[in-house]
């Protein structure tokens, strides 16, 4: 199904991007597919709106059926253009794991997605390697075969909750395994009005996490990752076995104390720090990640494909 979108507004935010030192290439490229970033142009489809951004800080906002936000505010939010990460960088500059990241990725901003897709991202990362998780997500996009048409191009987009409720069998074809039941359950929660992103966004962090964890199959890792990606709230870190082992090794602490230590160290930037670690180590398998730490290789490598930084150049099939 192809949805044709209508141009609402064009924005030139070059002055904003330059004055705040934002690196749009890194912001567009990190954790993105090639059909959503081509090296110059980035597409973000979120809640019935499509944003097309370019490296020269020109943005176009298209209504694909449900525009309810001010276009300028939406663009600034999705790409974190008003987010001051200086406090995070100050901590990172003194950190043995992220000190080089703080220098080379100071202009990076997390790119937001809808709460629905953020939860699906977290679910597909459960008990999976980086490549396995993002292959599943790509398969979901491919199998549901939804797209939007903007600027004469057809761009694939993620299925909506209603798409999944109407055709849940396609999840099995996407080979997501046991996760299919969880994804379908969450899709039903959205379509039945049990999850309201706007209402949730107004709640304290702890309440949001409690609501999300009440969903079957959603634990602290998935909930916290979704909160970071959709609400730009970073107060609690999504910590899995991979990060737990790495933090234990580099900080010399017991694995059972990592959660408390991480929050004390990073505070309100805890989730952003955990995501940054996956970028700086290319989300490599644990054994290789630990070897890189020993060698001091603490920046993403161009020849590691796919990785969070290079996955847009990878053919996912």
C-alpha positions as CSV (number, residue, x, y, z in Angstrom):
1,X,0.0,0.0,0.0
2,X,1.3,3.4,-1.0
3,X,0.3,6.6,0.8
4,X,0.7,9.9,-1.0
5,X,1.8,12.7,1.3
6,X,1.2,16.4,1.0
7,X,3.9,19.0,1.6
8,X,3.1,21.2,4.6
9,X,6.2,23.2,5.1
10,X,9.8,23.7,4.2
11,X,12.3,24.7,6.8
12,X,15.8,26.1,6.6
13,X,17.5,25.3,10.0
14,X,21.1,25.8,8.9
15,X,21.7,28.5,11.5
16,X,20.3,26.4,14.3
17,X,22.3,23.3,13.3
18,X,25.5,25.3,12.9
19,X,25.2,27.3,16.1
20,X,24.6,24.2,18.2
21,X,27.4,22.2,16.6
22,X,25.0,19.4,15.4
23,X,26.5,16.8,13.1
24,X,23.6,15.9,10.8
25,X,25.5,13.1,9.0
26,X,26.0,11.2,12.3
27,X,22.4,12.1,13.4
28,X,21.0,10.8,10.2
29,X,23.3,7.7,9.8
30,X,23.4,6.1,13.2
31,X,20.9,3.2,13.5
32,X,19.4,3.8,10.1
33,X,18.6,1.8,7.0
34,X,19.7,2.7,3.5
35,X,16.1,3.3,2.4
36,X,15.8,5.9,5.2
37,X,19.3,7.5,4.7
38,X,21.1,7.6,1.4
39,X,24.2,9.5,2.5
40,X,22.6,12.9,2.0
41,X,18.9,12.7,2.5
42,X,17.1,11.3,5.6
43,X,13.5,10.2,5.8
44,X,11.7,9.9,9.1
45,X,8.1,8.7,9.2
46,X,6.5,9.2,12.6
47,X,2.8,9.1,13.5
48,X,1.4,9.9,10.1
49,X,4.0,12.5,9.2
50,X,7.1,12.3,7.1
51,X,10.1,14.5,7.5
52,X,12.7,14.7,4.8
53,X,16.0,16.2,6.0
54,X,19.2,16.9,4.1
55,X,22.8,17.4,5.2
56,X,22.5,21.1,4.4
57,X,19.9,21.4,7.1
58,X,16.9,21.8,4.8
59,X,13.8,20.0,6.0
60,X,10.5,19.3,4.4
61,X,7.4,18.2,6.4
62,X,4.7,16.1,4.7
63,X,1.3,15.2,6.0
64,X,0.6,11.6,5.3
65,X,-2.8,11.6,7.0
66,X,-2.5,12.7,10.6
67,X,-0.4,15.8,11.1
68,X,-1.2,17.3,14.6
69,X,2.1,18.9,15.5
70,X,3.7,22.2,14.6
71,X,6.1,21.3,11.8
72,X,9.0,23.3,13.1
73,X,8.7,21.9,16.7
74,X,8.3,18.4,15.3
75,X,11.6,18.6,13.3
76,X,13.5,20.0,16.2
77,X,12.2,17.3,18.5
78,X,12.8,14.3,16.2
79,X,16.4,15.3,15.5
80,X,17.2,16.7,18.9
81,X,18.1,20.1,17.5
82,X,17.2,21.9,20.8
83,X,18.7,19.2,23.0
84,X,21.8,20.4,24.9
85,X,24.0,17.4,25.5
86,X,26.8,19.4,27.1
87,X,26.3,17.8,30.5
88,X,26.5,14.3,29.0
89,X,29.6,15.2,27.1
90,X,31.3,16.6,30.2
91,X,30.9,13.2,31.9
92,X,31.9,11.3,28.8
93,X,35.1,13.3,28.3
94,X,36.4,11.8,31.6
95,X,35.0,8.3,31.0
96,X,37.4,5.5,30.1
97,X,34.9,4.0,27.7
98,X,33.3,7.1,26.0
99,X,36.1,9.7,26.1
100,X,36.9,9.4,22.4
101,X,33.2,9.2,21.5
102,X,32.7,12.5,23.4
103,X,35.2,14.1,21.0
104,X,34.3,12.6,17.7
105,X,30.5,12.4,18.2
106,X,29.9,15.6,20.1
107,X,27.5,16.7,17.3
108,X,25.5,13.5,17.3
109,X,21.9,13.6,18.4
110,X,19.5,10.6,18.9
111,X,16.9,10.4,16.2
112,X,13.4,9.9,17.7
113,X,10.8,7.4,16.5
114,X,7.2,6.7,17.6
115,X,6.5,4.9,20.8
116,X,5.1,2.0,18.8
117,X,8.2,1.5,16.6
118,X,10.5,2.1,19.6
119,X,8.9,-0.8,21.4
120,X,9.2,-3.0,18.4
121,X,12.9,-2.1,18.2
122,X,13.4,-3.0,21.8
123,X,11.6,-6.3,21.4
124,X,13.6,-7.4,18.4
125,X,16.8,-6.7,20.3
126,X,15.8,-9.1,23.1
127,X,18.2,-12.1,23.3
128,X,19.6,-11.2,19.9
129,X,22.8,-9.8,18.4
130,X,22.8,-6.5,16.7
131,X,22.7,-8.0,13.3
132,X,19.9,-10.5,14.2
133,X,17.8,-7.8,15.8
134,X,18.0,-5.3,12.9
135,X,17.5,-8.0,10.4
136,X,14.2,-8.8,12.0
137,X,13.2,-5.2,12.0
138,X,14.1,-4.9,8.3
139,X,12.1,-8.1,7.6
140,X,9.1,-6.6,9.3
141,X,9.3,-3.5,7.2
142,X,9.8,-5.5,4.0
143,X,7.0,-8.1,4.6
144,X,4.3,-5.6,5.5
145,X,5.2,-3.6,2.3
146,X,3.9,-0.2,3.3
147,X,5.4,2.9,1.7
148,X,4.8,6.6,1.3
149,X,5.3,8.7,-1.7
150,X,7.2,12.0,-1.3
151,X,9.2,14.1,-3.8
152,X,8.5,11.5,-6.5
153,X,10.0,8.7,-4.4
154,X,8.4,5.7,-2.8
155,X,9.9,5.1,0.7
156,X,9.2,2.0,2.7
157,X,7.8,2.6,6.2
158,X,7.2,0.5,9.2
159,X,3.8,-1.1,9.6
160,X,1.3,0.6,11.9
161,X,-0.2,-1.2,14.9
162,X,-3.4,-1.7,12.9
163,X,-1.4,-3.3,10.1
164,X,-0.1,-5.9,12.6
165,X,-3.5,-6.5,14.2
166,X,-5.0,-7.1,10.8
167,X,-2.2,-9.3,9.5
168,X,-0.4,-10.8,12.5
169,X,0.6,-13.9,10.5
170,X,3.2,-11.8,8.6
171,X,5.2,-11.6,11.8
172,X,5.9,-15.3,11.5
173,X,7.1,-14.8,7.9
174,X,9.5,-12.1,9.3
175,X,11.0,-14.8,11.5
176,X,10.8,-12.9,14.7
177,X,10.2,-16.1,16.7
178,X,8.5,-15.8,20.1
179,X,8.6,-12.0,19.7
180,X,5.6,-12.2,17.4
181,X,3.2,-12.7,20.2
182,X,4.6,-9.7,22.1
183,X,4.5,-7.4,19.1
184,X,0.9,-8.4,18.3
185,X,-0.1,-7.8,21.9
186,X,1.4,-4.3,21.9
187,X,-0.2,-3.6,18.6
188,X,-3.6,-4.4,20.1
189,X,-2.9,-2.2,23.1
190,X,-2.4,0.7,20.7
191,X,-5.4,0.0,18.5
192,X,-7.6,-0.5,21.6
193,X,-6.5,2.9,23.1
194,X,-4.7,1.3,26.0
195,X,-1.5,3.1,25.1
196,X,-1.7,6.9,24.5
197,X,1.8,8.3,23.8
198,X,0.8,11.9,24.4
199,X,-0.7,11.1,27.7
200,X,2.2,8.9,28.7
201,X,4.7,11.6,27.8
202,X,3.3,13.9,30.5
203,X,3.8,11.3,33.2
204,X,6.9,10.9,35.4
205,X,9.5,8.5,34.2
206,X,8.7,5.8,36.7
207,X,5.0,5.8,35.8
208,X,5.9,5.5,32.1
209,X,8.2,2.6,32.7
210,X,5.5,0.9,34.9
211,X,2.9,1.2,32.2
212,X,5.2,-0.2,29.5
213,X,6.3,-3.1,31.7
214,X,2.7,-4.0,32.3
215,X,2.7,-5.2,28.7
216,X,3.3,-8.8,28.2
217,X,6.9,-9.5,27.0
218,X,8.2,-6.0,27.9
219,X,10.8,-5.8,30.6
220,X,13.0,-3.0,31.8
221,X,15.4,-3.2,28.9
222,X,12.7,-2.8,26.2
223,X,10.8,-0.2,28.2
224,X,13.8,2.0,28.9
225,X,15.0,1.8,25.3
226,X,11.5,2.8,24.1
227,X,11.3,5.7,26.5
228,X,14.7,7.0,25.3
229,X,13.8,6.7,21.6
230,X,10.3,8.0,21.7
231,X,10.3,10.5,24.6
232,X,13.9,11.5,24.8
233,X,14.0,10.7,28.5
234,X,17.3,9.2,29.5
235,X,17.1,8.8,33.2
236,X,17.3,5.0,33.3
237,X,19.6,2.9,31.1
238,X,18.5,-0.2,29.1
239,X,21.2,-2.6,30.3
240,X,21.5,-6.1,28.8
241,X,24.0,-8.8,29.4
242,X,26.4,-7.3,26.8
243,X,26.6,-3.9,28.5
244,X,26.6,-5.5,31.9
245,X,29.8,-7.5,31.1
246,X,31.5,-4.5,29.4
247,X,30.7,-2.1,32.3
248,X,31.9,-4.7,34.8
249,X,35.2,-5.1,33.0
250,X,36.0,-1.5,32.3
251,X,34.9,-0.1,35.7
252,X,36.1,-3.0,37.7
253,X,32.8,-3.6,39.5
254,X,30.6,-6.7,40.1
255,X,28.0,-7.3,37.4
256,X,25.2,-7.3,39.9
257,X,26.1,-3.7,40.8
258,X,26.2,-2.3,37.2
259,X,22.7,-0.9,37.2
260,X,23.2,1.2,40.4
261,X,26.7,2.2,39.3
262,X,25.6,3.3,35.8
263,X,22.8,5.5,37.2
264,X,25.1,7.1,39.7
265,X,27.7,7.8,37.0
266,X,25.4,9.1,34.2
267,X,22.4,10.3,36.1
268,X,19.8,11.8,33.7
269,X,21.9,10.7,30.7
270,X,22.1,7.0,31.6
271,X,20.2,5.7,28.5
272,X,22.1,8.0,26.1
273,X,25.3,6.7,27.5
274,X,24.3,3.1,27.1
275,X,23.3,3.7,23.4
276,X,26.6,5.5,22.9
277,X,28.5,2.4,24.0
278,X,26.9,0.3,21.3
279,X,27.9,2.9,18.7
280,X,31.5,3.3,19.9
281,X,32.1,-0.5,19.9
282,X,30.1,-1.2,16.7
283,X,27.7,-3.4,18.8
284,X,30.2,-6.2,18.2
285,X,29.7,-9.6,19.8
286,X,30.8,-9.5,23.4
287,X,34.1,-11.3,23.0
288,X,35.2,-9.0,20.2
289,X,33.9,-5.9,22.1
290,X,36.0,-6.8,25.1
291,X,39.1,-7.3,22.9
292,X,38.6,-3.9,21.4
293,X,38.4,-2.3,24.9
294,X,41.7,-4.0,25.8
295,X,43.3,-2.6,22.6
296,X,41.8,0.9,23.2
297,X,39.8,0.8,20.0
298,X,37.0,2.9,21.3
299,X,35.5,4.5,18.1
300,X,33.3,2.9,15.4
301,X,35.2,1.5,12.4
302,X,34.2,2.2,8.8
303,X,35.1,-1.4,7.8
304,X,32.7,-3.0,10.4
305,X,29.5,-3.4,8.3
306,X,26.8,-3.6,9.5
307,X,27.2,-1.6,12.7
308,X,25.1,1.1,14.3
309,X,27.2,3.6,12.3
310,X,27.4,1.8,9.0
311,X,24.2,-0.2,8.7
312,X,22.7,2.3,6.2
313,X,25.4,1.1,3.7
314,X,24.5,-2.6,4.3
315,X,22.3,-4.7,2.0
316,X,19.8,-6.3,4.5
317,X,18.3,-8.4,1.7
